[in-house]
Amino acid sequence: MREAVEPVERQRIGVAGGHGFYPAPHRYALYLTPRRADALRVAVTVRLLGLGETLAVVPLEGPGTPAYENLRCAYEATRRHYAGPLTVPALCDRWTGRVVSNHTPDILRDLHGRFGPAETAECGACALRPAALAAETDRLEAEWDFTGAVPGTGPLDAVAARLRREPYVCGERLTAADVDAWSALVALGALPETGGTPHEALARHSGREVLTAWARGLAGRPAFKEALAEAYGVA
């Protein structure tokens, strides 16, 4: 199992093309590998948008487990004689038994743009990707290395500088940029309870205190706390 670097499948929910993937409740399953930055991004987003009852989130363990075998069958149904890796995160259609996409940015955009945010106590009816901040959110997203979760100093510098001035990465409101930054920081060892030591990129960064304090603050909010518990077994 590994996170997708080059997408094996990259179809979209509710996009023209006649493939028939439309946003029906309980139709789709999201396969996520614990302790990975991209998995955290998806898990937090599902919770912030109130989609926990709409989509099945399936933790993916090792070969031989039911989840692993179900995902393997989905890849084989999608591509005949498929023998490649079971890349995750993966969005699967339970009606057809096929993989819709394992391209995480597309999955995240479809979660928000196609299913739409529900009314939740934590997020309300807010958009995590407001149109006015879309370009900035995309630019910040592109700076992180979610596959390896080992960035250069650039994204850490940018986020630390922003958080010294504002409560969130893009200003006064929680957005997808915060989910991205938090997930990357957790994977870099910003929270001791995950059991890892801070990566050198974070441990030596001049903004470490700002970044870790902010990550700690978000970790106490329900959507982040629940995703952290699921991915890392944190009580």
N, C-alpha and C positions, 0 to 999 in steps of 0.2 A: 504494500500500500504506500502511496506517496501522494503529495499534493500535485495538482496538475501544473506543469510548466508549459507544455504545448497542449491545448485542449484537444481531446479525442472527439468530443461532440460539442457543438456550439450552436444549439438551436435556442429559440426564445419563446417565452410564454406570451401568447396573444399577439404575436407579430405576424403580419401578412405573409403568406407563402403556402397556405393550404395544408400545413402539417398537423393542424388540429389540436395543438397544445393551448388550451385556454384555461383561465384561472378558476377552476372548480374546487370547492372545499373538499378536503380529504383525498384529493386525487394524487398529490405528489408527496414524495419522501425525500428528505435531505440526509445524505450519508456524510457523516463528519468523523474525522479522526481526532481523538482527544489530544490535548497538549500541542496543538498547532495553531499558528496565528490566524490562518484563513478560516479554520473551523470556529474560532472564537468570534471572528467578525460576523460570520453567518448566524451563529447561535445568539449573539447579542441582538442582532438586527431582527431576527424572528420575534424575540421577546419584546423589543421596543415597539414594534409595529403591531403587537397583539395578535400574532399569527400562530400561536402555539396550538390552537384548536383547529387550525386550517391545514397546517402542514405537519407531517410526521417527521420528527428529528430523530435520526437513528445513529447512535454511537457505533463506530466501526471498530471491532476488535480483530483478532487474528484469523487466519485461515481455519476453516472448519466450523466457525460459528454461524448461526443462521443469518445474521446480517451480512457477513462476508459472502456467503454462498448466494444470497439474494442479489447482492450487487454484482457478483460475477455473472450470474444469469442475465442480469440487465445489460451488461456490456456485451455478452454473447448474442443477445437478442437484437442489439443495436447494430453490431458489426459481425457479420458471419465469420465464424472461426476466429474470433478475436482472442489473442493470446498475450496481449500486452498487460501492463500494470493496471490495477484498479485505482485510478487516480481519483482523489477526493480534494475538496468537497464535490459531491455529485448530486445533481437534482434528477430524480427518476420519476417517471410516470407510472403509477401503479396500475392504471387501466390497461396500458399496452405492454408493460413490463420492460420498457426501454429507458435508456439514459437520454435525458433532454439536453443536459449541459454539464460539463465539469470545468467551465470557465467562470471563476468566482466573481469577477466584476459584473458579468452578465447576470449571474444568479442574483446578486445583490440588487441590481437595478430592477430586475423583474419582481423581486419580493416587494420592493417599494412601489414601483410604477404600475405593476399589473394587478397585484393583489390589493394594494392600497393600505394605508395605515388605519387600524381600528382605533377606537377610543380607549385609551388605557390611562391608568392613573399616573403613570410615569411619563408617557410621551404625549398624552392627549391626542389631538387630531393633527399634531405637527408633522411636517415633512422632514425626514432626515436628510433629504437632498433637495432643498429649496432651489427653485430655478435661479434665483439671484446669486447663489453660491455654487452652482453646478460646476463651472469652469475651475474655480478655486479648489473645490473638493476633489475633482478629477486630478488636478495638478499635484495636490498633496498625496493622493493615493498612489500616483505613479512613482513617488520618491521612495516608498517603502519596499523592501524586499520581503514579501510575505512568505515566499517559499522557504527561504532560509532564515528569515527574521533577523538578519544581520546587516543593518544598514551602514552606510558611511556616516560621517558626522552631520551631513547636510540636513536630513529630516529631523534629527534630534535637535540641532541648532534652531531650526525654524520653529518647531513646536515649543521648545523651551522659551524662546523669545516671545512667542504669542501668549503663552500661559503666564508670563510675568506681567502682562498687561490686561488680560481678559480671563474670564472663568473657563472659556471653552476655546478650542482651536480656531474656530471661525468667528469668535466674538461672544455674544451674550446668550447664545442658544446652543443646545446640543444638536450636533449634526453627524452625518456619516464620517466626517473627518475625525471626530472624537472616537468613534468606534474603531476606526483604522489605527489611530495612534495608540489607543489603550491596548488593543490586541497585540500590536507589535511590541509595546513596552512589557507586557506580561510575558511574551515569548522570550524577551531579552533578560528576564529575571528580575523585573522591577518589584515583584511581590514575594517576600520570603516564603509565604505559605505554599507556594507552588513547588517548593522543594529544590529549586535550582539556585545557583549563584549568579549574580549579575554578569552579563556578558561584558567583555572588556570595553566595547563601544559605549556602554552605559556606565559602567563602573568608573571610568576615567573622564566622563563628560562633565563639563563645568556646570551644567544645568541639572545634574542628577537629582539634587534635593527637590527642585521644582517638579521635575518629571515624576519622581516616585511619589511625592505627596499628592499630586493630581491623580495618578493612577490609583492610589489608595482611596482617595475620595470617591472615584467612580465605582470602585470595587464594592463599596457599601450600598450602592443603589440596586434595587431588585433585579433588573434585567442582567446587569453585569455580574452580580453576586451569584445568581442562578447558573449563568453560563460558566462561570469560574468553577463552581462546585461540580458541574457536570463534566467539565474537561479535565480538571485536576484533582477531583475528589476532595476539594476544600470544604470543610464543614461550615 
